[in-house]
Amino acid sequence: MPDDSLLERFAALEERVSQLESGPPPPRDEVFWALEGLRRRLTGDGQVLFTGALDLPTGEHYEWQQGAAAAELLEADWADHAAPYAALGHPARLTLLRAVLRGTRTAAELQESAGLNTTGQLYHHLKQLTSTGWLQAGGRGHYQVPAGRVVPLLVLLSAVVPAPDPTTRSGS
């Protein structure tokens, strides 16, 4: 039979866990800290912001933020921007972009990493990515993602890769 002090300690522990589980949710500005910062800075009927800071495996460091008024985005002709999205719509091109961000830069290395059988296939995909601004050709057959496209590319990817614990809120 357990002694009374052990039972008391167990009961106290259960009470603490219960209080923690039923306590108030974290303040809104802790959960939506970026959103609250955006609200303080911008005015209007709505805004969209994406931002990021990262170090690539290559050692390159990027910091980026971009915002836009929701009204302007809703009024824009989205069809005018189809080409950059279409360029991302092929698995080989996404594989090439990931390889470049990880440090693979030469055409020969890219062909191997993407599993492409011919240089014709490789250059077809590289042309699609360079003509829409997702890649830049450097000297001697080297490629890189332009600095202004690194974070936006990862934002697009994060929009379609399921997050383990997404922070979302809806309402009117």
C-alpha positions as CSV (number, residue, x, y, z in Angstrom):
1,M,0.0,0.0,0.0
2,P,1.5,3.4,-1.0
3,D,2.2,5.8,1.7
4,D,0.2,9.0,2.2
5,S,2.9,11.3,1.0
6,L,3.1,9.6,-2.3
7,L,-0.6,9.8,-2.8
8,E,-0.6,13.5,-1.9
9,R,2.3,14.2,-4.3
10,F,0.4,12.3,-7.1
11,A,-2.8,14.2,-6.4
12,A,-0.9,17.5,-6.5
13,L,0.7,16.5,-9.8
14,E,-2.7,15.7,-11.3
15,E,-4.0,19.1,-10.2
16,R,-1.1,20.9,-11.8
17,V,-1.5,19.0,-15.1
18,S,-5.3,19.7,-15.1
19,Q,-4.6,23.5,-14.6
20,L,-2.1,23.5,-17.4
21,E,-4.4,21.7,-19.8
22,S,-7.4,23.9,-19.0
23,G,-5.5,27.2,-18.8
24,P,-6.0,30.1,-21.1
25,P,-4.6,29.8,-24.6
26,P,-1.4,31.8,-25.3
27,P,-2.0,35.4,-26.1
28,R,-2.9,36.1,-29.7
29,D,0.3,38.1,-30.3
30,E,2.4,35.1,-29.3
31,V,0.7,32.8,-31.8
32,F,0.2,35.3,-34.6
33,W,3.3,37.5,-33.9
34,A,4.0,38.1,-37.6
35,L,0.3,38.9,-38.3
36,E,0.1,41.3,-35.4
37,G,3.3,43.1,-36.7
38,L,1.7,43.3,-40.1
39,R,-1.5,44.8,-38.7
40,R,0.5,47.5,-36.9
41,R,2.4,48.5,-40.0
42,L,-0.1,48.5,-42.8
43,T,-3.5,49.9,-43.3
44,G,-6.4,49.0,-45.6
45,D,-8.8,46.1,-46.1
46,G,-6.2,43.4,-45.9
47,Q,-2.5,42.6,-46.5
48,V,-0.4,39.6,-47.4
49,L,3.1,39.2,-46.1
50,F,5.7,36.6,-46.6
51,T,9.1,36.6,-45.1
52,G,12.1,34.4,-44.3
53,A,15.6,34.2,-43.1
54,L,17.7,31.1,-43.8
55,D,21.2,29.7,-44.4
56,L,21.5,27.3,-47.3
57,P,23.7,24.2,-47.1
58,T,26.1,26.2,-49.4
59,G,26.6,28.8,-46.6
60,E,24.7,31.5,-48.4
61,H,22.4,33.6,-46.1
62,Y,19.2,35.1,-47.3
63,E,16.7,37.5,-45.6
64,W,13.6,38.5,-47.5
65,Q,10.2,40.0,-46.9
66,Q,7.5,41.1,-49.3
67,G,4.0,42.4,-48.7
68,A,1.1,43.4,-50.9
69,A,-2.3,44.9,-50.4
70,A,-5.0,42.2,-50.8
71,A,-7.1,44.5,-52.9
72,E,-4.3,44.9,-55.4
73,L,-3.8,41.2,-55.6
74,L,-7.5,40.5,-56.1
75,E,-7.7,43.1,-58.9
76,A,-4.6,41.9,-60.8
77,D,-4.9,39.7,-63.8
78,W,-3.6,36.4,-62.4
79,A,-3.2,34.9,-65.9
80,D,-0.4,37.4,-66.5
81,H,1.6,35.4,-63.9
82,A,1.0,31.9,-65.1
83,A,4.4,31.3,-66.7
84,P,6.4,31.3,-63.5
85,Y,4.0,28.9,-61.8
86,A,3.9,26.7,-64.9
87,A,7.6,26.4,-64.8
88,L,7.4,24.9,-61.4
89,G,4.8,22.4,-62.5
90,H,7.2,19.6,-63.5
91,P,8.9,17.2,-61.0
92,A,12.2,17.4,-62.8
93,R,12.3,21.2,-62.5
94,L,11.5,21.1,-58.8
95,T,14.2,18.5,-58.4
96,L,16.6,20.8,-60.2
97,L,15.7,23.8,-58.0
98,R,16.2,21.8,-54.9
99,A,19.5,20.5,-56.1
100,V,20.7,24.0,-56.8
101,L,19.6,25.3,-53.4
102,R,21.5,22.4,-51.8
103,G,24.7,23.3,-53.7
104,T,24.6,21.3,-57.0
105,R,25.5,24.0,-59.5
106,T,27.0,22.6,-62.7
107,A,24.9,21.3,-65.6
108,A,26.5,17.8,-65.5
109,E,25.8,17.5,-61.7
110,L,22.2,18.7,-62.2
111,Q,21.6,16.2,-65.0
112,E,22.7,13.4,-62.7
113,S,20.8,14.6,-59.7
114,A,17.5,15.0,-61.6
115,G,17.9,11.6,-63.3
116,L,17.6,13.1,-66.8
117,N,18.8,10.8,-69.6
118,T,20.0,13.4,-72.1
119,T,21.4,16.9,-72.1
120,G,18.5,17.9,-74.3
121,Q,16.1,17.1,-71.5
122,L,18.2,18.9,-69.0
123,Y,18.5,22.1,-71.1
124,H,14.8,22.0,-71.9
125,H,14.0,22.2,-68.1
126,L,16.8,24.7,-67.4
127,K,15.5,27.0,-70.2
128,Q,12.0,26.9,-68.6
129,L,13.4,27.8,-65.2
130,T,15.8,30.5,-66.4
131,S,13.3,32.2,-68.8
132,T,10.8,32.6,-65.9
133,G,13.4,33.8,-63.4
134,W,13.7,30.8,-61.1
135,L,17.3,30.2,-62.1
136,Q,20.2,32.3,-63.4
137,A,22.9,30.9,-65.5
138,G,26.4,31.9,-64.2
139,G,29.7,31.5,-65.8
140,R,31.0,28.1,-67.0
141,G,27.7,26.3,-66.9
142,H,26.9,27.0,-63.3
143,Y,23.4,27.8,-62.1
144,Q,21.9,29.6,-59.1
145,V,18.5,30.6,-57.8
146,P,18.5,34.4,-57.8
147,A,18.6,35.9,-54.3
148,G,15.1,37.5,-54.7
149,R,13.6,34.1,-55.6
150,V,15.0,31.9,-52.8
151,V,12.5,32.8,-50.0
152,P,9.5,33.1,-52.4
153,L,10.3,29.6,-53.8
154,L,10.4,28.2,-50.3
155,V,7.2,30.0,-49.4
156,L,5.4,28.4,-52.3
157,L,6.7,25.1,-51.3
158,S,5.6,25.6,-47.7
159,A,2.1,26.5,-48.9
160,V,1.6,23.0,-50.3
161,V,3.7,20.8,-48.0
162,P,1.4,20.0,-45.0
163,A,2.7,21.6,-41.8
164,P,2.9,19.4,-38.7
165,D,1.0,21.9,-36.6
166,P,-0.4,24.7,-38.8
167,T,-1.3,28.0,-37.1
168,T,-4.4,29.2,-38.8
169,R,-7.4,31.2,-37.9
170,S,-10.5,31.9,-39.8
171,G,-13.5,34.1,-39.1
172,S,-15.4,37.1,-40.3
